[in-house]
Amino acid sequence: MPKPSWRDRVRRWKLGWRALVHPRQADRELEEELAFHLALDGGERGRLEANLEAYRAAGDLYGLQTLGRDLAYGARLLRRSPVFTAVAVATLGLGIGLNLALFTVLQTVLLRPLPYRQPRQLVTLASTSVKQQGAGKNVGWLTAEDWKRQSRAFSSIATYYGWGPTLSGAGDAHPQVLHGEHVSANFFPTLGVTPLMGRNFTPREDAPGRNREVLLSYQFWQRQLGGRPGVVGSNLVLNQANYQIIGVLPASFDAEPFRPHMDVQVWTPDGYAATVEDACRSCQHLQAFGRLAPGVSLEQAQAEMNAIQRRLAAAYPNDYPADAIVGMMPLAARVVGDVSGLLWMLWVASGLVLLIACANLANLMLARSAQRQREMAVRAALGAGRKRLLRQLLTEGVLLGSLGGAAGLGLAMATLRELGPWAAERLPRLQHLHIDAWTLLVLVAVSLGAGIVVGLAPALRASRAVPLAALHSGRGVQGGAAGPRRTLAAAEMALAALLAIGAGLVLRSFLQVLAVPPGFDPAGAVAADFVSSGPAYASDAAQNRFDQQLLEGLNADPSLEAAGVVSVLPLDPGNYDTRAYFFQEPPITTFPAMARANSFYDTYFVSPGYFAAMGIRLVEGRLLNENDLAHPGDATVVDAALVQRLWPGQDPIGKTIEMARSAGAPHHWARVVGVVSDVHQYALDRAATPEVYQPYTLNPGEAGTVVVRTRGGTAAARAAIERAVWKLDSNVPIEDVRSMDELRRGSTAQRQLALELMGALAVLALGLAALGIYGVVAYTTAQRAGEIGLRLALGASQKNILQLVIDGGMRPAGIGLAVGAGAALAASRVLARFTFQVSPADPLTYISVIVTLALVGVAACGLPAWRASRTDPARALQQEG
């Protein structure tokens, strides 16, 4: 047959559309076409060819009409079985809704591009080394300037660092601390962002003493300044100094890649030059990113930047390790961090739940198709071919999938409303959480796929040659679906076992993390940040005096047991790199030598009362005292990890070390006066780092967090801190009051999120698998009613029948458990990414899950077995006969 032309195709589509919209008119036209061709030849051969020619002329009319009739017939069947329809739609809706909700989270966090111009060209840059495996976030200003001058792989490179200016309050209002960023002048042009109002920074403004311009976020302009149109050119008082507003950023601008979980409100030039003390090469407190030049790949840029860094290490050996390289990754990957594996795991887990739901519903459809064998036999006797029957049943499955998809969409929207606020502190970018066109496309694909999966098994079975006995039986021919139903039940149990083992490993890891001692006592410890800035605190003496008077006021408060200040709080999400260096005798003066000696530590500036306020245990020696504050460079307290690194097996008290904040900074000697327990500064699932505690008077202004110990709760502690601070200066703002219990819980938030979601999915999977086992056992038991009656009549006991039925039901369950456990072992390398101090082949987890699922399987078999054991033999044999 010749290939149809495009005109024929258009005609067929028109006819098909008319067949759906005006079926009666289409039927009439088809009959007229048939009559015309039949009149040409009266023979049988002519009749056949005429029929074929008429259907060819009608195009896809017949197929579209039968599709519409199949849909209508399927809808009538579902309407006549409301209980079955409700169960089927609810089962599919549950699986599709959870899958869609987690895909929306996955798509929002991982797949949706960052809202900048050509975001895939944006790459983060960090100064690091081969020994650190390229890990690192920071860079020194002079290093970044060398990168800008020497690199050809990047069209531009920008730098930034955090800023917390104080906005003066109006009238009696207390001042507030804003979230801000110091940025290089090319920061926004590198991103491709143009202000909604005003302009960007200029290179001339990005200089020491000249950086008094500020860009505002759209949200800050609306909330704080009422959205005034004439705001550009006016002044904003920050840190008691005037800053000129030069522009307002667009509402769509997203700052989260640069300050996660923070609403950045103000931006100002960083004001760096080579003469600034913190601009040294080893003063790595800036962060950098660049835009790849057109046609340059990430691999090419990496090779060029590594070559530049090696040249810098050769030219400045005191400032770089000998194996210096540049750490690079896409900006989007930096934003996502370590959550990508977690989100993929959760989405795959939701997909397993959907597969279990589909298998469960396919089991129901198989049972239902067995009851429809008489109907299928009649259709076959009237001329319906195998493909016709297959299409009818697949159409019913797709119809169920569509209804389940609609229910799933509603469930997904409700889930996201609850999940968004709950997970916002645990995952990045969730402020943009919403269902978009891609999500709806996935919904359509998943719904159709689920409908085909649900309808395929019963369709294949029912479309086979139907026995003629089905025409003479009121019930049809039963029993043929037992094998496929057992297979589906085994598959459900295997998927449930895989999910439950994954959830068990996550639970065991979470418990292991919670068992890690943080090194401090969080119960009763409350912290708050304060910012003493402006002309009144320009000198070190003024800053130290304020801190001392604040501590005196807090220690005199009867509601508080202890008080102290610290530069960086443990487990704080805003915890920044506090790395410094120490020099042993003989003197180590070069960066490569320090790297070989592992001469790095974390340094924290504290008051003597900090240890009591935090509940940090003294291991040996003494803590800092008031005399140390007057001579801050003389004494230091270290932790046990540093002692183990420097002086294993020796008495550390009285040892002296020479220290500096950076390789090029001034050094000072300090004598170790005490050793305290290791504190997990960054996370409970990270090893404790070597730490040094020095008097806060050594670096005035560094101690910006006050910690108090109280029995009165967070609210009482806040009130005490506010009284003490505002008694000294009502212009000093207090922010972010939080308990150490909150910070400890927050440090495990992502693991808790994984545990709760995986646990919920595993419970759902277990429930669906139990229903599947129950359905198979109940079905097969009903089919074997006559056999069971005969066994009872021949003397079998109720115990024998119970054992017979339970053994038959547990056989597919046991196979499923074995397959699921094997699949979990095969995926151990993947599961290892989400475990902590727990093997992915942990025997306790596997045994616990298998025993639990086996007990659930026995319970699912129990009710049908109990009913079967109480069968009346006479009645069962009479019905069978």
Secondary structure by P-SEA (a helix, b strand, c coil): cccccaaaaaaaaaaaaaaaacaaaaaaaaaaaaaaaaaacccaaaaaaaaaaaaaaacaaaaaaaaaaaaaaaaaaaaacaaaaaaaaaaaaaaaaaaaaaaaaaaacccccccccccccbbbbbbbccccccccccccaaaaaaaaaccccccbbbbbbbbbbbbbbcccbbbbbbbcccccccccccccccccccccccccccccccccbbbbcaaaaaacccccccccccccccccbbbbbccccccccccccccccccccbbbbccccccccccccccccccbbbbbcccccaaaaaaaaaaaaaaaaaacccccccbbbbbbccaaaaaaccaaaaaaaaaaaaaaaaaaaaaaaaaaaaaaaaaaaaaaaaaaaacccaaaaaaaaaaaaaaaaaaaaaaaaaaaaaaaaaaaaaacccccccccccccaaaaaaaaaaaaaaaaaaacaaaaaaacccccccccccccccccaaaaaaaaaaaaaaaaaaaaaaaaaaaaaaaaaaacccccccccbbbbbbbbcccccccaaaaaaaaaaaaaaaaaccccccccccccccccccccccccccccccccccaaaaaaaccbbbbbbbcccccccccccccccccccaaaaaaccccccccaaaaaacccccccccbbbbbbcccccbbbbbbbcccccccccccccccccbbbbcccccccccccbbbbbbcccaaaaaaaaaaaaaaacccccccccccaaaaaaaaaaaaaaaaaaaaaaaaaaaaaaaaaaaaaaaaaaaaaaaaaaaaaaacccaaaaaaaaaaaaaaaaaaaaaaaaaaaaaacccccccccccccccaaaaaaaaaaaaaaaaaaacaaaaaaaaccaaaaaaaac
